[in-house]
Amino acid sequence: MPPDSGGVRQRDPALATRLLSAAILIPVSLFLLWNGGLPFTAYCAAFAAAMAWEWMRMADRDAPTRSYAIASAAASGAVLFAADGEFFWMLAWPLAGAAGVIFAGNLEIARRWRGAFGIVYVALAVSALASIRALNGFNAAVFILLIVWAADSAAYFAGTWLRGPKLWPSVSPNKTWTGLIAGLAGGSAAAWGFSQWQDLPVGGTILMGLILSLAAIGGDLAMSGFKRMFGVKDTGEIIPGHGGVLDRVDALMAACLMALGLSTLNVLQGPL
């Protein structure tokens, strides 16, 4: 990832392409989310397979074909189990896939964790979204997406246009404290709006939105760290203006895992 020119982030020349990609993907995603059932599960499984494939290419470019196949099958299979409420197999399936990649990989033993970790992370993150949609309903899944989109957009535009001091320049030179604050504010505002729309407890919903916003920003930052560790700029090239699927959903992955945890613990009064 190249450093900023003169230490100041420039306005994004790919903004128009990003907006066009979002204008296509968001309606499709929302339609399938609203429909639920097998169509949405298949959509999630397809994305999980693509994400696992991207992770393997990022983590070990010389991995054998069987490693890619194992990764994609493990991630997509976990989603199918999650949507059916089979949580034992949702966990066991990607763990078995991770073990398979460890034994099939080309990296030295000390570095084979790269592919294995990615399979488990991708599988559980996408499974969390599929599980929440299947068990908690449309509104719960929409809430997660709304918070992530609001936090991600606010952080992106504030960081790009307002700039400010760097958040963690050694990991991601483009992220700023301004973006972090704006992202938390944007996610919290979206949570407040959702509470008014759905007549939910305001305090619990806003707190939940704040936690998910923080998780989303952390997931984005974590993916930047992984890309820097593996020496790549983007995880792929499938989405114009965004790079790979992992580049587009890095914030959503962490937020979904956090949402599943909040839903399981049931400690806050809100949409989950």
VOVOKE-640560 format. One record per residue: residue in one letter; chain; x, y, z of N, C-alpha, C in turn. Coordinates in steps of 0.2 Angstrom, whole numbers, plus 5000, padded with zeros to 4 digits. Layout:
# residues N
(pt A; A; (X; Y; Z); (X; Y; Z); (X; Y; Z)) ...
This chain:
# residues 272
(pt M; A; (5004; 4994; 5000); (5000; 5000; 5000); (5004; 5006; 5000)) (pt P; A; (5004; 5010; 4995); (5009; 5016; 4994); (5007; 5021; 5000)) (pt P; A; (5012; 5025; 5002); (5011; 5030; 5007); (5007; 5036; 5004)) (pt D; A; (5004; 5040; 5008); (5001; 5046; 5005); (5005; 5051; 5002)) (pt S; A; (5003; 5054; 4997); (5007; 5060; 4994); (5008; 5065; 4999)) (pt G; A; (5014; 5067; 5001); (5015; 5073; 5005); (5012; 5072; 5012)) (pt G; A; (5011; 5066; 5014); (5008; 5064; 5020); (5001; 5066; 5021)) (pt V; A; (4997; 5068; 5016); (4990; 5070; 5016); (4986; 5066; 5011)) (pt R; A; (4981; 5063; 5013); (4977; 5059; 5009); (4973; 5063; 5004)) (pt Q; A; (4973; 5061; 4998); (4970; 5065; 4992); (4963; 5062; 4992)) (pt R; A; (4959; 5067; 4989); (4952; 5064; 4987); (4952; 5059; 4983)) (pt D; A; (4948; 5054; 4984); (4948; 5047; 4980); (4946; 5048; 4973)) (pt P; A; (4950; 5047; 4968); (4949; 5047; 4961); (4944; 5042; 4959)) (pt A; A; (4943; 5036; 4963); (4939; 5031; 4961); (4932; 5031; 4965)) (pt L; A; (4930; 5037; 4967); (4924; 5038; 4971); (4918; 5036; 4966)) (pt A; A; (4918; 5039; 4960); (4912; 5038; 4956); (4911; 5030; 4954)) (pt T; A; (4917; 5027; 4953); (4917; 5019; 4952); (4914; 5016; 4959)) (pt R; A; (4916; 5018; 4964); (4914; 5015; 4971); (4906; 5016; 4971)) (pt L; A; (4904; 5022; 4970); (4897; 5023; 4971); (4893; 5019; 4966)) (pt L; A; (4895; 5018; 4960); (4892; 5014; 4955); (4891; 5007; 4957)) (pt S; A; (4897; 5004; 4960); (4897; 4997; 4962); (4892; 4997; 4968)) (pt A; A; (4892; 5001; 4972); (4887; 5001; 4978); (4880; 5002; 4976)) (pt A; A; (4879; 5006; 4971); (4872; 5006; 4968); (4869; 5000; 4965)) (pt I; A; (4874; 4996; 4963); (4872; 4989; 4960); (4871; 4984; 4965)) (pt L; A; (4876; 4984; 4970); (4876; 4978; 4975); (4871; 4979; 4980)) (pt I; A; (4870; 4985; 4983); (4866; 4986; 4988); (4859; 4984; 4987)) (pt P; A; (4856; 4986; 4981); (4849; 4984; 4980); (4848; 4976; 4979)) (pt V; A; (4853; 4973; 4976); (4853; 4966; 4975); (4853; 4963; 4982)) (pt S; A; (4858; 4965; 4986); (4859; 4962; 4993); (4853; 4963; 4997)) (pt L; A; (4850; 4969; 4997); (4844; 4970; 5001); (4838; 4966; 4999)) (pt F; A; (4837; 4965; 4992); (4832; 4961; 4990); (4832; 4954; 4992)) (pt L; A; (4838; 4951; 4991); (4839; 4944; 4994); (4839; 4943; 5001)) (pt L; A; (4841; 4949; 5005); (4840; 4949; 5012); (4833; 4949; 5014)) (pt W; A; (4829; 4953; 5011); (4822; 4953; 5012); (4818; 4946; 5010)) (pt N; A; (4820; 4943; 5005); (4818; 4937; 5003); (4819; 4931; 5008)) (pt G; A; (4826; 4932; 5010); (4828; 4927; 5015); (4828; 4920; 5012)) (pt G; A; (4828; 4915; 5017); (4827; 4908; 5014); (4833; 4905; 5010)) (pt L; A; (4832; 4901; 5006); (4838; 4898; 5002); (4841; 4903; 4997)) (pt P; A; (4837; 4908; 4994); (4841; 4912; 4990); (4846; 4916; 4994)) (pt F; A; (4844; 4919; 4999); (4849; 4923; 5003); (4855; 4918; 5006)) (pt T; A; (4853; 4912; 5008); (4859; 4908; 5010); (4863; 4906; 5005)) (pt A; A; (4861; 4905; 4999); (4865; 4903; 4993); (4869; 4909; 4991)) (pt Y; A; (4867; 4915; 4992); (4870; 4922; 4991); (4876; 4922; 4995)) (pt C; A; (4875; 4921; 5002); (4880; 4921; 5007); (4885; 4916; 5006)) (pt A; A; (4883; 4910; 5004); (4888; 4904; 5003); (4892; 4906; 4997)) (pt A; A; (4890; 4909; 4992); (4894; 4911; 4986); (4899; 4916; 4988)) (pt F; A; (4897; 4921; 4992); (4901; 4926; 4994); (4907; 4923; 4998)) (pt A; A; (4905; 4919; 5003); (4910; 4915; 5007); (4915; 4911; 5003)) (pt A; A; (4913; 4908; 4998); (4917; 4904; 4994); (4922; 4909; 4990)) (pt A; A; (4920; 4915; 4988); (4924; 4919; 4985); (4929; 4923; 4989)) (pt M; A; (4926; 4924; 4995); (4931; 4927; 5001); (4936; 4922; 5003)) (pt A; A; (4935; 4916; 5004); (4940; 4911; 5006); (4945; 4910; 5000)) (pt W; A; (4943; 4910; 4994); (4947; 4910; 4988); (4952; 4916; 4988)) (pt E; A; (4949; 4922; 4989); (4953; 4928; 4989); (4958; 4928; 4995)) (pt W; A; (4956; 4925; 5001); (4961; 4925; 5007); (4966; 4920; 5005)) (pt M; A; (4965; 4915; 5002); (4971; 4910; 5001); (4975; 4913; 4996)) (pt R; A; (4973; 4916; 4991); (4977; 4920; 4986); (4982; 4925; 4989)) (pt M; A; (4979; 4929; 4994); (4982; 4934; 4998); (4987; 4931; 5002)) (pt A; A; (4986; 4926; 5006); (4990; 4923; 5011); (4995; 4918; 5008)) (pt D; A; (4994; 4915; 5003); (4999; 4910; 5000); (4998; 4910; 4993)) (pt R; A; (5001; 4914; 4989); (5000; 4914; 4982); (5002; 4908; 4978)) (pt D; A; (5006; 4904; 4981); (5008; 4898; 4978); (5005; 4892; 4981)) (pt A; A; (4999; 4893; 4984); (4995; 4887; 4987); (4993; 4883; 4981)) (pt P; A; (4993; 4876; 4982); (4990; 4871; 4977); (4983; 4872; 4976)) (pt T; A; (4980; 4870; 4970); (4973; 4871; 4969); (4969; 4868; 4974)) (pt R; A; (4971; 4862; 4977); (4967; 4859; 4982); (4966; 4863; 4988)) (pt S; A; (4971; 4868; 4990); (4970; 4872; 4995); (4964; 4877; 4994)) (pt Y; A; (4964; 4880; 4988); (4958; 4884; 4986); (4952; 4881; 4986)) (pt A; A; (4952; 4875; 4984); (4945; 4871; 4984); (4943; 4869; 4991)) (pt I; A; (4948; 4867; 4995); (4946; 4866; 5002); (4943; 4872; 5006)) (pt A; A; (4947; 4878; 5005); (4945; 4884; 5008); (4938; 4886; 5006)) (pt S; A; (4936; 4886; 4999); (4930; 4888; 4997); (4924; 4883; 4999)) (pt A; A; (4926; 4877; 4999); (4921; 4872; 5002); (4919; 4873; 5009)) (pt A; A; (4925; 4874; 5013); (4924; 4875; 5020); (4920; 4881; 5022)) (pt A; A; (4921; 4886; 5019); (4918; 4893; 5020); (4910; 4892; 5018)) (pt S; A; (4909; 4890; 5012); (4902; 4890; 5010); (4898; 4885; 5014)) (pt G; A; (4901; 4879; 5015); (4898; 4874; 5019); (4896; 4876; 5026)) (pt A; A; (4900; 4880; 5029); (4898; 4883; 5036); (4892; 4887; 5036)) (pt V; A; (4891; 4891; 5030); (4886; 4895; 5030); (4879; 4891; 5029)) (pt L; A; (4879; 4886; 5025); (4874; 4882; 5024); (4871; 4879; 5031)) (pt F; A; (4876; 4877; 5035); (4875; 4874; 5041); (4872; 4879; 5046)) (pt A; A; (4875; 4885; 5046); (4873; 4891; 5050); (4865; 4892; 5049)) (pt A; A; (4864; 4893; 5043); (4857; 4895; 5041); (4852; 4890; 5043)) (pt D; A; (4854; 4884; 5044); (4849; 4878; 5046); (4850; 4877; 5054)) (pt G; A; (4853; 4882; 5057); (4854; 4881; 5064); (4858; 4876; 5067)) (pt E; A; (4863; 4873; 5063); (4867; 4867; 5065); (4874; 4870; 5067)) (pt F; A; (4874; 4873; 5073); (4880; 4877; 5075); (4886; 4872; 5076)) (pt F; A; (4885; 4866; 5078); (4891; 4862; 5079); (4894; 4861; 5073)) (pt W; A; (4891; 4860; 5067); (4894; 4859; 5061); (4896; 4865; 5058)) (pt M; A; (4893; 4871; 5060); (4895; 4877; 5057); (4902; 4879; 5060)) (pt L; A; (4904; 4876; 5066); (4911; 4877; 5069); (4915; 4871; 5066)) (pt A; A; (4913; 4865; 5066); (4917; 4860; 5064); (4919; 4860; 5057)) (pt W; A; (4915; 4862; 5053); (4916; 4862; 5045); (4922; 4866; 5044)) (pt P; A; (4922; 4872; 5045); (4928; 4877; 5044); (4935; 4874; 5047)) (pt L; A; (4934; 4872; 5054); (4940; 4870; 5057); (4943; 4864; 5053)) (pt A; A; (4939; 4859; 5051); (4941; 4854; 5047); (4945; 4856; 5040)) (pt G; A; (4942; 4861; 5037); (4945; 4864; 5031); (4951; 4868; 5033)) (pt A; A; (4952; 4871; 5039); (4958; 4874; 5041); (4963; 4869; 5042)) (pt A; A; (4962; 4863; 5045); (4967; 4858; 5045); (4969; 4855; 5039)) (pt G; A; (4964; 4855; 5034); (4966; 4852; 5027); (4971; 4857; 5024)) (pt V; A; (4969; 4864; 5024); (4974; 4868; 5021); (4981; 4868; 5024)) (pt I; A; (4981; 4867; 5031); (4988; 4867; 5034); (4992; 4861; 5031)) (pt F; A; (4989; 4856; 5030); (4992; 4850; 5028); (4994; 4850; 5020)) (pt A; A; (4989; 4854; 5017); (4990; 4854; 5009); (4994; 4860; 5007)) (pt G; A; (4996; 4865; 5011); (4999; 4871; 5009); (5006; 4871; 5007)) (pt N; A; (5009; 4876; 5004); (5016; 4876; 5002); (5021; 4880; 5007)) (pt L; A; (5018; 4884; 5011); (5022; 4888; 5016); (5025; 4884; 5021)) (pt E; A; (5030; 4886; 5024); (5034; 4883; 5029); (5029; 4882; 5035)) (pt I; A; (5029; 4877; 5039); (5025; 4875; 5044); (5023; 4881; 5049)) (pt A; A; (5028; 4886; 5050); (5027; 4891; 5055); (5022; 4896; 5052)) (pt R; A; (5021; 4896; 5045); (5017; 4901; 5042); (5010; 4898; 5039)) (pt R; A; (5009; 4892; 5040); (5003; 4889; 5037); (4997; 4891; 5041)) (pt W; A; (4998; 4895; 5046); (4992; 4897; 5050); (4988; 4903; 5046)) (pt R; A; (4992; 4906; 5041); (4989; 4911; 5037); (4982; 4909; 5034)) (pt G; A; (4983; 4904; 5030); (4977; 4901; 5026); (4972; 4898; 5031)) (pt A; A; (4974; 4895; 5036); (4969; 4892; 5041); (4965; 4897; 5045)) (pt F; A; (4968; 4902; 5047); (4965; 4907; 5051); (4960; 4911; 5046)) (pt G; A; (4962; 4912; 5040); (4957; 4915; 5035); (4951; 4911; 5034)) (pt I; A; (4951; 4905; 5033); (4946; 4901; 5032); (4941; 4901; 5038)) (pt V; A; (4943; 4900; 5044); (4939; 4901; 5050); (4936; 4908; 5051)) (pt Y; A; (4940; 4913; 5050); (4937; 4920; 5050); (4932; 4921; 5045)) (pt V; A; (4933; 4919; 5039); (4928; 4921; 5034); (4922; 4916; 5035)) (pt A; A; (4923; 4910; 5036); (4917; 4906; 5037); (4912; 4908; 5043)) (pt L; A; (4915; 4909; 5049); (4911; 4911; 5054); (4908; 4918; 5053)) (pt A; A; (4912; 4923; 5050); (4909; 4929; 5049); (4903; 4929; 5045)) (pt V; A; (4903; 4926; 5039); (4897; 4925; 5034); (4892; 4921; 5037)) (pt S; A; (4894; 4916; 5041); (4889; 4911; 5044); (4885; 4915; 5050)) (pt A; A; (4888; 4920; 5053); (4885; 4924; 5058); (4879; 4928; 5055)) (pt L; A; (4880; 4931; 5049); (4875; 4935; 5045); (4869; 4930; 5043)) (pt A; A; (4871; 4924; 5040); (4866; 4920; 5038); (4862; 4917; 5044)) (pt S; A; (4865; 4916; 5050); (4862; 4914; 5055); (4857; 4919; 5058)) (pt I; A; (4859; 4925; 5059); (4855; 4930; 5061); (4849; 4932; 5057)) (pt R; A; (4850; 4931; 5050); (4844; 4932; 5046); (4839; 4926; 5047)) (pt A; A; (4842; 4920; 5048); (4837; 4914; 5048); (4834; 4914; 5055)) (pt L; A; (4837; 4916; 5060); (4835; 4915; 5067); (4832; 4921; 5070)) (pt N; A; (4835; 4927; 5068); (4832; 4933; 5072); (4828; 4938; 5067)) (pt G; A; (4828; 4936; 5061); (4824; 4939; 5056); (4827; 4945; 5052)) (pt F; A; (4823; 4948; 5047); (4825; 4953; 5043); (4827; 4959; 5046)) (pt N; A; (4824; 4961; 5051); (4825; 4968; 5054); (4832; 4968; 5058)) (pt A; A; (4834; 4962; 5061); (4840; 4961; 5064); (4846; 4962; 5059)) (pt A; A; (4845; 4958; 5054); (4850; 4958; 5049); (4851; 4965; 5045)) (pt V; A; (4845; 4968; 5044); (4845; 4975; 5041); (4849; 4980; 5046)) (pt F; A; (4848; 4979; 5052); (4851; 4984; 5057); (4858; 4983; 5057)) (pt I; A; (4861; 4977; 5056); (4868; 4976; 5056); (4871; 4980; 5049)) (pt L; A; (4868; 4979; 5044); (4870; 4982; 5038); (4869; 4989; 5038)) (pt L; A; (4864; 4992; 5041); (4863; 4999; 5041); (4869; 5002; 5045)) (pt I; A; (4870; 4999; 5051); (4875; 5002; 5055); (4882; 5002; 5052)) (pt V; A; (4884; 4996; 5049); (4890; 4996; 5045); (4891; 5001; 5040)) (pt W; A; (4886; 5001; 5036); (4886; 5006; 5030); (4886; 5013; 5032)) (pt A; A; (4883; 5015; 5038); (4883; 5022; 5040); (4890; 5023; 5043)) (pt A; A; (4893; 5018; 5047); (4899; 5019; 5050); (4905; 5020; 5045)) (pt D; A; (4904; 5015; 5040); (4909; 5015; 5035); (4909; 5021; 5031)) (pt S; A; (4903; 5023; 5029); (4903; 5029; 5024); (4905; 5035; 5028)) (pt A; A; (4903; 5036; 5034); (4905; 5042; 5038); (4912; 5042; 5039)) (pt A; A; (4915; 5037; 5041); (4923; 5036; 5042); (4926; 5038; 5035)) (pt Y; A; (4924; 5035; 5030); (4927; 5036; 5023); (4927; 5043; 5021)) (pt F; A; (4921; 5046; 5021); (4921; 5053; 5019); (4924; 5058; 5024)) (pt A; A; (4924; 5057; 5030); (4927; 5061; 5035); (4935; 5061; 5034)) (pt G; A; (4937; 5055; 5034); (4944; 5054; 5033); (4947; 5056; 5026)) (pt T; A; (4943; 5056; 5021); (4945; 5058; 5014); (4945; 5066; 5014)) (pt W; A; (4939; 5069; 5016); (4938; 5076; 5015); (4940; 5080; 5021)) (pt L; A; (4940; 5078; 5027); (4942; 5082; 5033); (4949; 5080; 5035)) (pt R; A; (4951; 5074; 5033); (4958; 5072; 5035); (4959; 5072; 5042)) (pt G; A; (4965; 5074; 5045); (4966; 5074; 5052); (4972; 5070; 5053)) (pt P; A; (4974; 5069; 5060); (4979; 5065; 5062); (4978; 5057; 5060)) (pt K; A; (4983; 5054; 5059); (4983; 5047; 5057); (4981; 5043; 5063)) (pt L; A; (4977; 5038; 5062); (4975; 5033; 5067); (4980; 5028; 5069)) (pt W; A; (4983; 5025; 5063); (4988; 5019; 5064); (4992; 5019; 5058)) (pt P; A; (4996; 5024; 5057); (4999; 5024; 5050); (5003; 5018; 5048)) (pt S; A; (5006; 5015; 5053); (5010; 5009; 5051); (5006; 5003; 5048)) (pt V; A; (5000; 5003; 5050); (4995; 4998; 5047); (4991; 5001; 5041)) (pt S; A; (4988; 5006; 5042); (4984; 5009; 5036); (4985; 5017; 5036)) (pt P; A; (4989; 5019; 5032); (4991; 5027; 5032); (4985; 5031; 5030)) (pt N; A; (4980; 5028; 5027); (4974; 5033; 5025); (4969; 5034; 5031)) (pt K; A; (4969; 5030; 5036); (4964; 5030; 5041); (4966; 5035; 5046)) (pt T; A; (4961; 5039; 5048); (4962; 5045; 5053); (4958; 5044; 5059)) (pt W; A; (4960; 5048; 5064); (4956; 5049; 5070); (4949; 5052; 5069)) (pt T; A; (4949; 5057; 5064); (4943; 5060; 5062); (4938; 5055; 5059)) (pt G; A; (4941; 5050; 5055); (4937; 5045; 5052); (4934; 5041; 5057)) (pt L; A; (4938; 5039; 5062); (4935; 5035; 5068); (4930; 5038; 5072)) (pt I; A; (4931; 5044; 5073); (4925; 5048; 5077); (4919; 5049; 5073)) (pt A; A; (4920; 5050; 5066); (4914; 5051; 5062); (4911; 5044; 5061)) (pt G; A; (4914; 5039; 5061); (4911; 5032; 5060); (4907; 5030; 5066)) (pt L; A; (4910; 5031; 5072); (4906; 5030; 5078); (4900; 5034; 5078)) (pt A; A; (4900; 5041; 5076); (4895; 5045; 5076); (4890; 5043; 5071)) (pt G; A; (4892; 5041; 5065); (4887; 5039; 5060); (4884; 5033; 5062)) (pt G; A; (4887; 5028; 5064); (4884; 5022; 5066); (4879; 5023; 5072)) (pt S; A; (4881; 5027; 5077); (4876; 5028; 5082); (4870; 5032; 5080)) (pt A; A; (4871; 5037; 5075); (4865; 5040; 5073); (4860; 5036; 5069)) (pt A; A; (4863; 5031; 5065); (4859; 5026; 5061); (4855; 5022; 5066)) (pt A; A; (4859; 5020; 5072); (4855; 5016; 5077); (4849; 5020; 5080)) (pt W; A; (4850; 5026; 5081); (4845; 5030; 5084); (4839; 5031; 5079)) (pt G; A; (4841; 5032; 5073); (4835; 5032; 5068); (4832; 5025; 5067)) (pt F; A; (4835; 5020; 5068); (4832; 5013; 5068); (4828; 5012; 5074)) (pt S; A; (4830; 5015; 5080); (4826; 5014; 5086); (4819; 5018; 5085)) (pt Q; A; (4819; 5023; 5082); (4813; 5027; 5081); (4809; 5024; 5076)) (pt W; A; (4812; 5021; 5070); (4808; 5018; 5065); (4804; 5012; 5068)) (pt Q; A; (4808; 5008; 5072); (4805; 5001; 5074); (4802; 5002; 5081)) (pt D; A; (4802; 5008; 5084); (4800; 5009; 5091); (4803; 5004; 5096)) (pt L; A; (4810; 5004; 5096); (4814; 5000; 5100); (4817; 5004; 5106)) (pt P; A; (4819; 5001; 5111); (4823; 5005; 5117); (4829; 5009; 5114)) (pt V; A; (4828; 5016; 5115); (4833; 5020; 5112); (4840; 5019; 5115)) (pt G; A; (4841; 5019; 5121); (4848; 5018; 5124); (4851; 5011; 5122)) (pt G; A; (4848; 5006; 5123); (4851; 4999; 5121); (4852; 4999; 5114)) (pt T; A; (4848; 5002; 5109); (4849; 5002; 5102); (4855; 5006; 5100)) (pt I; A; (4856; 5012; 5103); (4861; 5016; 5102); (4868; 5013; 5104)) (pt L; A; (4868; 5010; 5110); (4874; 5007; 5113); (4876; 5001; 5108)) (pt M; A; (4871; 4997; 5106); (4872; 4992; 5101); (4875; 4994; 5095)) (pt G; A; (4872; 5000; 5092); (4875; 5003; 5086); (4882; 5005; 5087)) (pt L; A; (4884; 5008; 5093); (4891; 5010; 5094); (4895; 5004; 5095)) (pt I; A; (4893; 4999; 5098); (4898; 4993; 5098); (4899; 4990; 5091)) (pt L; A; (4894; 4990; 5087); (4894; 4987; 5080); (4899; 4991; 5076)) (pt S; A; (4898; 4998; 5077); (4902; 5003; 5073); (4909; 5002; 5075)) (pt L; A; (4911; 5001; 5081); (4918; 5000; 5083); (4920; 4994; 5080)) (pt A; A; (4916; 4989; 5081); (4918; 4982; 5078); (4920; 4983; 5070)) (pt A; A; (4915; 4986; 5067); (4916; 4987; 5059); (4923; 4991; 5058)) (pt I; A; (4924; 4996; 5062); (4930; 5000; 5060); (4936; 4996; 5062)) (pt G; A; (4936; 4992; 5067); (4941; 4987; 5069); (4942; 4982; 5064)) (pt G; A; (4937; 4979; 5061); (4937; 4974; 5056); (4941; 4977; 5049)) (pt D; A; (4939; 4983; 5048); (4942; 4987; 5042); (4950; 4988; 5043)) (pt L; A; (4951; 4990; 5049); (4958; 4991; 5051); (4962; 4984; 5051)) (pt A; A; (4959; 4979; 5054); (4962; 4972; 5054); (4964; 4970; 5047)) (pt M; A; (4959; 4971; 5042); (4960; 4968; 5036); (4966; 4972; 5032)) (pt S; A; (4967; 4979; 5034); (4972; 4983; 5032); (4979; 4980; 5034)) (pt G; A; (4979; 4978; 5041); (4985; 4975; 5044); (4986; 4968; 5040)) (pt F; A; (4981; 4964; 5039); (4983; 4958; 5035); (4986; 4959; 5028)) (pt K; A; (4983; 4964; 5025); (4985; 4965; 5018); (4993; 4967; 5018)) (pt R; A; (4994; 4972; 5023); (5001; 4974; 5024); (5006; 4968; 5026)) (pt M; A; (5003; 4964; 5030); (5007; 4958; 5032); (5009; 4954; 5026)) (pt F; A; (5004; 4953; 5022); (5004; 4948; 5016); (5007; 4951; 5010)) (pt G; A; (5008; 4958; 5011); (5011; 4962; 5005); (5007; 4963; 4999)) (pt V; A; (5001; 4964; 5000); (4996; 4965; 4994); (4992; 4972; 4996)) (pt K; A; (4990; 4975; 4990); (4987; 4981; 4991); (4979; 4980; 4991)) (pt D; A; (4976; 4976; 4987); (4969; 4974; 4987); (4969; 4966; 4988)) (pt T; A; (4963; 4964; 4991); (4962; 4957; 4991); (4961; 4953; 4985)) (pt G; A; (4958; 4957; 4980); (4956; 4955; 4973); (4954; 4960; 4969)) (pt E; A; (4951; 4959; 4963); (4949; 4964; 4958); (4942; 4963; 4956)) (pt I; A; (4938; 4959; 4959); (4931; 4958; 4957); (4926; 4963; 4957)) (pt I; A; (4927; 4968; 4962); (4922; 4974; 4962); (4926; 4980; 4960)) (pt P; A; (4924; 4983; 4955); (4927; 4989; 4952); (4927; 4995; 4958)) (pt G; A; (4932; 4998; 4959); (4933; 5004; 4964); (4934; 5001; 4971)) (pt H; A; (4933; 4995; 4972); (4934; 4992; 4979); (4939; 4987; 4979)) (pt G; A; (4941; 4983; 4974); (4946; 4978; 4974); (4942; 4971; 4975)) (pt G; A; (4944; 4968; 4980); (4941; 4961; 4981); (4934; 4961; 4985)) (pt V; A; (4931; 4955; 4986); (4925; 4955; 4990); (4928; 4956; 4997)) (pt L; A; (4933; 4954; 5000); (4936; 4955; 5006); (4937; 4963; 5008)) (pt D; A; (4939; 4966; 5002); (4940; 4973; 5003); (4933; 4977; 5004)) (pt R; A; (4928; 4974; 5002); (4921; 4977; 5002); (4918; 4976; 5009)) (pt V; A; (4919; 4970; 5011); (4915; 4967; 5017); (4919; 4966; 5023)) (pt D; A; (4925; 4969; 5024); (4930; 4968; 5029); (4926; 4971; 5036)) (pt A; A; (4923; 4977; 5035); (4920; 4980; 5041); (4914; 4975; 5043)) (pt L; A; (4910; 4973; 5038); (4904; 4969; 5040); (4906; 4963; 5043)) (pt M; A; (4911; 4960; 5041); (4913; 4953; 5044); (4914; 4954; 5052)) (pt A; A; (4918; 4959; 5054); (4919; 4959; 5061); (4912; 4961; 5065)) (pt A; A; (4908; 4966; 5061); (4902; 4968; 5064); (4897; 4962; 5065)) (pt C; A; (4897; 4957; 5060); (4893; 4951; 5061); (4895; 4947; 5066)) (pt L; A; (4901; 4946; 5067); (4903; 4942; 5073); (4902; 4945; 5079)) (pt M; A; (4902; 4951; 5080); (4900; 4955; 5086); (4893; 4954; 5087)) (pt A; A; (4889; 4955; 5082); (4882; 4955; 5082); (4880; 4948; 5085)) (pt L; A; (4883; 4943; 5082); (4881; 4936; 5084); (4882; 4935; 5092)) (pt G; A; (4888; 4938; 5094); (4890; 4938; 5101); (4885; 4941; 5105)) (pt L; A; (4883; 4947; 5103); (4878; 4951; 5107); (4871; 4948; 5107)) (pt S; A; (4869; 4945; 5101); (4863; 4941; 5101); (4863; 4935; 5105)) (pt T; A; (4868; 4931; 5106); (4869; 4925; 5110); (4869; 4927; 5117)) (pt L; A; (4872; 4932; 5119); (4872; 4934; 5126); (4866; 4938; 5128)) (pt N; A; (4863; 4941; 5124); (4856; 4944; 5125); (4857; 4949; 5131)) (pt V; A; (4862; 4953; 5131); (4863; 4958; 5137); (4860; 4965; 5135)) (pt L; A; (4858; 4966; 5129); (4856; 4973; 5128); (4849; 4972; 5125)) (pt Q; A; (4845; 4977; 5126); (4838; 4978; 5123); (4838; 4981; 5117)) (pt G; A; (4837; 4978; 5111); (4838; 4981; 5105); (4836; 4976; 5099)) (pt P; A; (4838; 4978; 5093); (4835; 4974; 5087); (4838; 4967; 5087)) (pt L; A; (4843; 4965; 5091); (4846; 4958; 5090); (4843; 4954; 5096)) 
